[in-house]
Amino acid sequence: MNRINKEKIWRLIQNIGDGLAGKLPQHPNHPKGRNPYAHVALRVKKRFGSSYKDIADEKYQEVIDFLFLIQTEEG
C-alpha cells in the first residue's frame, strides 16, 4: 500500500482505538488492560492475512469499510 493510504488507515485505526479505550473485555494475558489500537490492527491482519501496511492499494476501500464495521460493532 502506498504511503498516503497507509497513513489514512493508521489515523482511522487510531480514531477507532480511541473510541475502544477502556471498552475491551478484560483478559488474563493483559492484566494492565488491552491495547485498543493493537486490537483493531490485529482484526485487520486476521481479515486480510497481512498487516494493513502490506495490503494492496486495490483493497484500500475494503479495508476502510471493514474498519467502519469494527467501529460499529465494538464502538
Secondary structure as GFF3:
##gff-version 3
##sequence-region A 1 75
A	DSSP	alpha_helix	3	20	.	.	.	ID=ss1
A	DSSP	alpha_helix	36	48	.	.	.	ID=ss2
A	DSSP	three_ten_helix	52	54	.	.	.	ID=ss3
A	DSSP	three_ten_helix	57	59	.	.	.	ID=ss4
A	DSSP	alpha_helix	60	74	.	.	.	ID=ss5
###
